[in-house]
Each structure stands twice: as structure tokens, then as C-alpha cells.
């Protein structure tokens, strides 16, 4: 990669390198490069967005996206990604609640069935 005439890359060079690494599937290397950008400029919205796209978990992804919105409250990409995260969490929570209700109903049915069996056996 051409780093202009200087020996060390500037932030735009690092961004290009990080993006290329991410697109080539080298996520770890890309994260290291974007961290270098953020070490030099904590307010670099593009680097934060890329860190969000490369996050290893939803907690980090949310943290990065919220950082973008603190720096740029009108950033539609960050807002859309946070909305998608929220919807995914809501779907997961709803599925968990439905599963829990089903378990409770099955347990109640089992208790009633055992009660009926015990009642019938003691009456014989």
C-alpha cells in the first residue's frame, strides 16, 4: 500500500487498509487497524462504524454504535443498526417468554394428570 511520501500511514491510509482487511475477511487485523485510527482520533465516526460491523458480540456492537450516535446524533447507519439489534433482542425475549409459558403449562398438565391418577388409584 502506498503511504504517500511519509514513512508512517495517515488516518485515511489506515482506514483504507482496515476496510480492505475487513472485506478480505481478516477481521482481527481490521480491528487492530481501526483501533490504531481510534487511538489517534477518538472521534473518527467511520472507524467506530467499522468497529461495530466487526464486533465479536452484540454488547460491543451496541457500545460502538452508541458512541457513533454520541459523536454524530444524526447518523442513520448507526440508528438503523441499533434498531436491528433492538428488534433481534425483542424477538429473542419473546421466544424465551413463549417457551417459559409452554413449560409452565406442561408442568401444570403433568401435575393435574398425576393428581387424577393418584385420586383414581386411591378410590379403587
N, C-alpha and C positions, 0 to 999 in steps of 0.2 A: 504494500500500500504506500502511496506517495504521501508523505507527511509534510508537504510543502518544502520550504527550504530549511526549516529548523530540524534539530535532532529529536525533539520530543513532539508528539502529536498535539494538536489543539483539540478543543472540545468537539468541534464538528467532525474532525477526523476520527476521534474516538467514537462518536455517535454512529458514523457510517460503518466503522469496524464492528461495533456492537450489534448493529442491525443486521449486518451481513452474517455475523456469527449466529445470531438468533435464527435467521431464516435458513441457515445451513443445518440447524438442529443442534448446534453446540451451545446449549442453554447455560451451562456452568460458566463457560468462557464469556458469554454475552453478559451474564450477571456481574462478573468481575469487571468488565469494561464499563458497564453502566454505573457501577459503584465508584469507579475512578472519576467518571464525569460528575457524579453527585458529590464526591469529596471536594472537587474543585468548585462546583456550583450547586449548592443545596436547593436552589430554586429552578433547576432545569426541568421543566414540565415534561419534555419529551423523554428524558431519562427515567423519570418517575413512571410514566405510562408504560415504557418498555419493561421496567422492573415489575409492574403489575402483571403484564402479559406473561412474564417468565416466573412469577411467584410459584413456590412449591406448595402453597396451601392457601385456602380462602382467607385466613386471618391476615397473612401478609398482603395478599392481593387487596383486601379491603383497606388496610393501612396505607398502602401506596396510592390507591385511588382517592382516599380521603385527603392525603397530602396534596395530590393534584388539585382537588377542589378548594383546598385552603389557599393554594397559590393562584389558582385560576377558577374562581367560582362559576364561571360560565362554560367550563369545559364540558361539551356534550358527550365526548367519548367516555370520560370518567363517570359522568352521571349515568349514562346508559349501562356501563359495565357494573356499577353499583346496583342499579335496578335489577339487572340479570342475577346478580348474587343474591339480592333480597328475595326474588321470586324462587330461586332454587332452594333457599333455606326454608321459605314458606311451604313449598311442595314437600320437602323432606319432613318438616314438622307435622304437616297434615297427615302424611303417610304414617308417621310414628303414632299419632293420636288414634288414627283408624285402627292400626294394629293393636294398640293397647286396649281399645274398646272391644275388639274382637276377642282378645284373650280373656278379658273380664267376663264377657258373655259366655264363652266356652266354659270358664270355671264355674259360673253360676249354674249353667245347664248340668255340668258334672255333679255339682253339689246336690241339685234337685234330684237328679237321677239316682244318686247314692241314697238320698233320703227316702225316695219312693221304694227302692229295693229293700232298704232296712225296714221300712214300715210294713211292706208285704211279707217279708220273711218273719217278722215278729208276730204277725197276725195268723200265720199258719200253724 
